[in-house]
């Protein structure tokens, strides 16, 4: 039996999903959300999940915004081992040379299910 505290997560001011359980666990991670482009030039956007400061191999999705008001769904899944105070973060990069990229993220859902 594993106490429920071993599955405890929190979200400090940085907005990351931090594991504060006492036992190192492997989690199945599923992240779903919508990206709405609010105009500007068409550009390639890559969203990646990181554990602490390290990219989780394969945990990414690339989308191309069309420069007009469009909504696209993003879904990223992976498995990751987490120890106390490890965290999951979403990073975004773009190929756009524009100083400002205007988009909105909506309906964000993050699921972490222990697999062991």
C-alpha positions as CSV (number, residue, x, y, z in Angstrom):
1,X,0.0,0.0,0.0
2,X,1.3,3.5,-0.9
3,X,-0.1,6.4,1.1
4,X,-2.0,9.0,-0.9
5,X,0.7,11.6,0.0
6,X,3.1,9.8,-2.4
7,X,0.9,11.2,-5.2
8,X,0.7,14.7,-4.0
9,X,1.4,17.5,-6.6
10,X,1.3,21.2,-6.2
11,X,1.8,24.2,-8.4
12,X,4.0,26.9,-6.9
13,X,4.1,30.5,-8.2
14,X,6.2,29.4,-11.2
15,X,3.2,27.5,-12.6
16,X,5.0,24.2,-12.8
17,X,3.4,20.9,-11.7
18,X,5.7,19.8,-8.8
19,X,5.7,16.3,-7.3
20,X,5.9,16.5,-3.5
21,X,5.4,12.8,-2.7
22,X,8.0,10.9,-0.7
23,X,8.5,7.9,-3.1
24,X,10.1,8.1,-6.5
25,X,7.3,7.2,-9.0
26,X,6.8,6.8,-12.7
27,X,3.9,8.8,-14.1
28,X,2.0,8.6,-17.3
29,X,1.6,12.3,-18.3
30,X,-1.1,13.6,-20.7
31,X,-1.4,17.3,-21.5
32,X,-4.2,18.6,-23.7
33,X,-5.0,22.2,-24.6
34,X,-6.1,24.5,-27.4
35,X,-3.9,27.2,-29.0
36,X,-5.7,30.1,-30.6
37,X,-3.7,32.3,-32.9
38,X,-4.8,35.9,-32.7
39,X,-3.3,37.1,-35.9
40,X,0.2,38.0,-37.0
41,X,2.5,36.1,-39.4
42,X,2.1,32.3,-40.0
43,X,4.7,30.5,-37.9
44,X,5.8,27.1,-36.6
45,X,5.4,26.6,-32.8
46,X,6.9,23.7,-30.9
47,X,5.6,22.8,-27.4
48,X,7.7,20.6,-25.3
49,X,7.4,19.1,-21.8
50,X,10.4,19.3,-19.5
51,X,11.2,17.6,-16.2
52,X,13.0,20.2,-14.2
53,X,15.3,21.7,-16.9
54,X,15.6,18.6,-19.1
55,X,13.5,17.9,-22.2
56,X,11.5,14.7,-21.9
57,X,12.4,12.8,-25.2
58,X,9.5,12.6,-27.5
59,X,7.2,14.8,-25.4
60,X,6.5,17.5,-28.0
61,X,4.1,18.6,-30.6
62,X,4.6,21.1,-33.4
63,X,1.8,23.2,-34.9
64,X,1.7,25.9,-37.6
65,X,-0.4,28.9,-36.9
66,X,-1.8,30.5,-40.0
67,X,-1.6,34.1,-39.0
68,X,-5.4,34.4,-38.7
69,X,-7.8,33.6,-35.9
70,X,-7.5,29.8,-35.8
71,X,-7.8,27.2,-33.0
72,X,-5.6,24.1,-32.9
73,X,-5.6,21.3,-30.4
74,X,-2.3,20.1,-28.8
75,X,-1.9,16.7,-27.1
76,X,1.4,15.6,-25.6
77,X,1.9,12.3,-23.7
78,X,4.9,10.6,-22.1
79,X,6.1,8.6,-19.1
80,X,8.4,10.2,-16.6
81,X,10.0,9.2,-13.3
82,X,9.7,11.8,-10.6
83,X,11.3,12.2,-7.2
84,X,10.4,14.6,-4.5
85,X,10.4,18.2,-5.8
86,X,10.8,17.3,-9.5
87,X,8.5,19.3,-11.7
88,X,6.9,19.2,-15.1
89,X,7.0,22.4,-17.2
90,X,5.7,23.3,-20.6
91,X,8.1,25.2,-22.9
92,X,7.3,27.0,-26.2
93,X,9.5,27.9,-29.1
94,X,8.7,29.5,-32.4
95,X,10.5,30.1,-35.7
96,X,8.9,33.6,-35.9
97,X,11.2,36.6,-36.0
98,X,8.5,38.7,-34.6
99,X,9.2,40.3,-31.2
100,X,5.7,39.4,-30.0
101,X,3.7,36.3,-30.8
102,X,0.0,36.7,-30.1
103,X,-1.8,33.5,-29.1
104,X,-4.0,32.2,-26.3
105,X,-4.0,28.8,-24.6
106,X,-7.4,27.6,-23.4
107,X,-8.8,24.4,-22.0
108,X,-5.5,23.2,-20.5
109,X,-5.8,19.8,-18.8
110,X,-2.8,18.1,-17.3
111,X,-3.2,14.5,-16.1
112,X,-0.5,12.6,-14.1
113,X,-1.3,9.0,-13.4
114,X,1.1,6.8,-11.4
115,X,2.2,3.7,-13.4
116,X,4.0,2.0,-10.5
